[in-house]
Amino acid sequence: MPTRNRRRRLAAWLLSAALVVPALVATPQARAAAPIRLRVMTFNIEYGGTVVDFAKIVAAARRAHADVIGFEESYGRLPRLARALGWDYLDGRTDVVSRFPLVDAPGADGRYTLVQLAPGAVAAVANDHLPSGPYGPRHILDGETRRQALRTERRVRVPVIRSILTDLEPVVAAGIPTFLVGDFNTPSAHDWTRSMVGERPQIRFAMRWPVSRLVERAGFVDSYRAVFPDPLAHPGLTWPADRPRSPDSWNPRRDAPEDRIDYVYAAGPVTPIDSEIVGERGHPGVDVGVHPWGSDHRAVVSTFDVTQVAPPVLVSPGSRLVDVGSDLPVTYHAPGNPGERVVVVPRGGDPTTDALASQATPSGAPIDGTLTFPTDTFTPGGYDTVLVGAADAELARASFWTKAPGSGPVVDTTMWKVAPGHAITVLWHAAPGFRFDWVGIFPRGGDPAHDAYYGWAYTAATVDGRVRLDRDQLHPWPLPKGRYTVALAIDDSYRGLASADFVVG
């Protein structure tokens, strides 16, 4: 629900609406094998899962017996969560961890990830956190009308969900099983019906909450309501959870209106089998209990039968950032024609003239596999893996970066001294690449954990990149003459990773 970074998240999602997703084409044939049983979970762990007890977050994930989990508010703790669960696979751009291998889809750019359910069979998972405020049920409880609430939804959350659905449209159209999970911070139209008026204090009228309607019009099914269609018998409430109140953190108001705002949606060749609420042990409506509960949200875990569908042609490095000298596994799905190979080139390089390493893939039927590339001879920087077909045709491409062993992220400005009134260009190298990594400008010596910033920007989940900060991000503008620090922080948290000093003058 509410986070300290709601301004950053809303701005980033609104900017993402300008992104264009290239067409995604799955291998046409669906496998004849039996469906795969899959448990998919969404879990907002609240400020990185440390408000109550991180161990209770892990216990909840374990007791849910999930196969794939989309975490919200992970705050850079995704690797710790994966290690605690004993899982090898995580994607910091989507905050997804999995028992199954995760691979990049061509053109996804971190907006969703592919889960390799079996050799030659994948599903797509998108994990999203819509803006937390203004929160509709609270404002309706305080007297807002239906028209006012709808106007807010259309202004705040509808642009965000439209952007997300646009990203997922080619995936669903390709016939790939697709899951959209997350904390949507808005109720479902299924729960605010005429028959539900008066059942909870804020349900003063029936309401066609637009986010839920748009998601379902895009072909997705609300898995909890598919299994439990009666909102009176099974309300499925997910917020606020009755966790212990914290003296050191934000706490929900005691009169906070309860509602179902966390969802596991599914589209494509999938069938919902079951859905459970994970939360406080002994609480009404909770199916899987943990005590004490560790978040202001309850989690949802849904079970599906998933038809096995072959992935698109792809190539995917096992990691986006590796130490020089480490082996790099590269997963591929290739047509299986003679002469196909995976080539490593400098970023943007031509695989026919700039190859640094090359390995052939087997020919025959469409093939899935993994090749291992040593990086001993590479220098720190950016590279592309390229799947090459017959007549040197490029079939797929994906990027990775290398860094010196033991080195950490670096952040800096392009100029040590910036003239007053000029934009400040911030660059970073070897960043974690999590979805909400960000850079900020502080007074000299400032630390994100303790000090207020003059302005900030997301890194767009990039490992290496740059951003220009000017009057649109920095306040006051122009920055007064003086000494400043630029800092890089991890995943919407206030944990600084690197900093550098500069001067305006």
Sequence and secondary structure as in RCSB ss.txt:
>XXXX:A:sequence
MPTRNRRRRLAAWLLSAALVVPALVATPQARAAAPIRLRVMTFNIEYGGTVVDFAKIVAAARRAHADVIGFEESY
GRLPRLARALGWDYLDGRTDVVSRFPLVDAPGADGRYTLVQLAPGAVAAVANDHLPSGPYGPRHILDGETRRQAL
RTERRVRVPVIRSILTDLEPVVAAGIPTFLVGDFNTPSAHDWTRSMVGERPQIRFAMRWPVSRLVERAGFVDSYR
AVFPDPLAHPGLTWPADRPRSPDSWNPRRDAPEDRIDYVYAAGPVTPIDSEIVGERGHPGVDVGVHPWGSDHRAV
VSTFDVTQVAPPVLVSPGSRLVDVGSDLPVTYHAPGNPGERVVVVPRGGDPTTDALASQATPSGAPIDGTLTFPT
DTFTPGGYDTVLVGAADAELARASFWTKAPGSGPVVDTTMWKVAPGHAITVLWHAAPGFRFDWVGIFPRGGDPAH
DAYYGWAYTAATVDGRVRLDRDQLHPWPLPKGRYTVALAIDDSYRGLASADFVVG
>XXXX:A:secstr
   TTHHHHHHHHHHHTT       B S B  S  EEEEEEEEE SGGGTSS HHHHHHHHHHTT SEEEEES T
T HHHHHHHHT  EEETTTTEEESS EE  TT TTS EEEEEETTEEEEEEEEE    S HHHHHHTT  HHHHH
HHHHHHTHHHHHHHHHHHHHHHHTT  EEEEEE SS  TTTS GGGTTTSTT  S    HHHHHHHHTT EEHHH
HH   TTT     BS      TTS    TT   B  EEEEEESSEEEEEEEEEEETT TT SEEESS  SSS EE
EEEEEE  B  BSEEEES SEEETTSEEEEEEEE   TT EEEEEETT  TTTS SEEEE   SSSEEEEEEEE 
TT  SEEEEEEEE GGG EEEEEEEEEE TT   EEEES SEE TT  EEEEEES    TT EEEEEETT  TTT
S  SEEEE TT SSEEEEE TTT SSSS  SEEEEEEEESTTSS EEEEEEEEE 
